[in-house]
Amino acid sequence: MIDLLLAEMVAKLNLYFGLRSKGGPGDLFECVTGDVSLHDKSAEGGGEELFHDKVILTLISVEEENAMRNNYPIREIGSTFVKEKSAVYVNVFLLFSARYETYVTSVQAISHVISCFQATRRLLISVNGEEQEAVLNLHNLGFENLNNLWTVMGGRYLPSVIYKARVLMFQQAPPVGGALITDIQGTETV
């Protein structure tokens, strides 16, 4: 499911970049999913420049949404009630980093990312035929935590922004259904 969210975000952002480039440089901005820490490693090893002149979307953390931990295991679908294992709700932290030739271009790319998700805060993704909604919020890290994040990833800092996508539901156990009780018949006499 997280992969579907990332794919939807990349598609939405690339569409936004394409619409913004009318009258300007056509292929200036592009978003890809990948490990941003590889941007330094590929340059050092002489490998492919997969992330050159791109906005890189990286998953940096997943946390359980505590407020929804104690959900009720029985839900109504149409006229049927189904019993299922409690779902797990998660929040996903996503890092958008811009790696361009010039610093100004990188900052412009991050500005476009913020503009895109300011206009579209809710993303719908289809999971097993069921629509789920992810709500995007800009996430603020302090300077110390930002330094720690880039240190752990082993890369040099790039202009970036972090978004928190909440709440994704994971439900893999098959539901056990039962029909709605509409009539009660008694055979006992009092």
N, C-alpha and C positions, 0 to 999 in steps of 0.2 A: 504494500500500500504506500509506503514511503517513496518507493520508486515511481509510482504513478503521480504522486504529488510533485516530485522533482521534475518529471517529464512535463506536467501541466504548467509548472512555473516557467520552465525554459521556453516552452511553446508560446506562452502568453507574453513573455519578455521579448522574444525574437519578433513576434508580431508587432509589439509596441515599437521596437527599434525600427522595423520596416516602415511603419506609419510615420514615425518621426523623421525619417530620412528623406521625405519628399522634398525635392529641391536642393538637397544636400548630398554629401557623399553617401552613396547607396549602401555600401557594406562596412560602414565605419564601426558599428557595434554589433556584436554577436555574443550570445550566452551559450555556454556548454556546461555540462555536469562533469565534475572531476575533483580530484584531490589537489587542492591549491598548493599544498606543500611540495608537489612535484615540479612546480615552476622553476625553482632554483636547481633542483637535482637534475632535470633534463638539460639545463644550460651547462652545468658543470661537467656532465658525462658526455656531452656532445650528441645527446639523443634528439629525438624529434621535438620540435617546438609546438607541441599540441595546444598549448595555452597562450601562444603569442597573439597579441591583439584580440583578446577575448575577455568577456566577463565570465568568471568561473564560479559556479554554484557548488558549494561543498556542504555536506551534512556534518555538523560539528557536535551535536548532542541530541539525545532523546531522553525525555523525562516523563514519568507517569503523572497524569493529572489527578492530584489527590482529592480534589473536591468531588470527583465523580467515581471514586473507588467503590463506594457502597451502593451500587445500583441494584435495582430489583430484578431478579432473574426471570420474571414472567412479563411478557409484553403481548399486546394485542395486535394482530395483523388481520385486518378485515373483520370477519366474524369468528376468528379462531384465536385462541390464546396459545402461545408457545412458551415452553420453559427451556431456558438455555443457560449455559455457564455465564457468569458475570463477565461482561466485556472489559477489555483493558483500554483506557483512554490515554493517549499520549500527546505531548507537545514536542515539536521538532524545532531545533535551532539550526538555521541555515545561514551560511556566510556567502555573500556575494562579493567577490574581489575582482578588481579591474587591473589587467596587465596589458598596458599599451606602451608604445614607444615613448610618449611624452607623459609627464605627470598631469598636465592640463587635460589631455584626452581621457586619462583614467578617471579624473575627478568628474568630467562631463558624463562618462558612462555610469558612474555611481549615482549622479544626479538623476539620470534617466531611470535607473532602477527604482529609486525612491519615488519619482513621479508616477511610474507605472503602477506600483503597488499602493500608492496613495489613492489612485483612481479605482483600483480593484483590490479591495481588502479581503474579499471573500472569494475563494476558489471552490468550484464544485468538481469533484472527481467521482468517477463511477467505479465502484469496487464490487465485483460479482453481481452486476446488474442493479446495485443499490447506490443511490446518490449519497455522497458524504460531503460535508462542507468543512473547509479549513479556513480559519480566520487568521489573517496575517497582521502582526503588530511589530513595529520597529522595536528592536531590543537594544538597550543601552548597556554597554560594559564600561566600567571605569578604566582609567589608563593602565592601572596595574594589572587588572584582569585581561585587558586587551594584549598587553605585553606578554602575559603568561600564555595566552592562547597561541600567539604567533611563535613563541619559544617552543611550546609543546609540538606544534606542527613542523618545526624545524625550518621555517622559511623566513625570508625577509618580509617586512611589512609591505603590503600593497594597499592602496586606497580601497576601503571596503565598508560594508554595512551588514548588520546582522538582523535577521527577521526571525520571529517566533511564530510558527504555524501551530495553531491549536484548534481544535481538539480532534484528533483522529481516533477512530474506534477500531479496535482489533477484536474480531469475534470469529473464531474458527471452529468451535465445537458445534456439531449439528443440533439444531433445535428439536425438541420433542413437542409435538403439537397435540392439541385436543380440541374437540368441537365445543362451541359455546352451549352452555346449559340453558335451554329456553323453556323447559317444562318439567315440573316436578309432579310425580304421581305417587300417591300414598296408598298402601294396601292395608294399613293397620286401622283398626277401629278402637276407639277409646270408650 
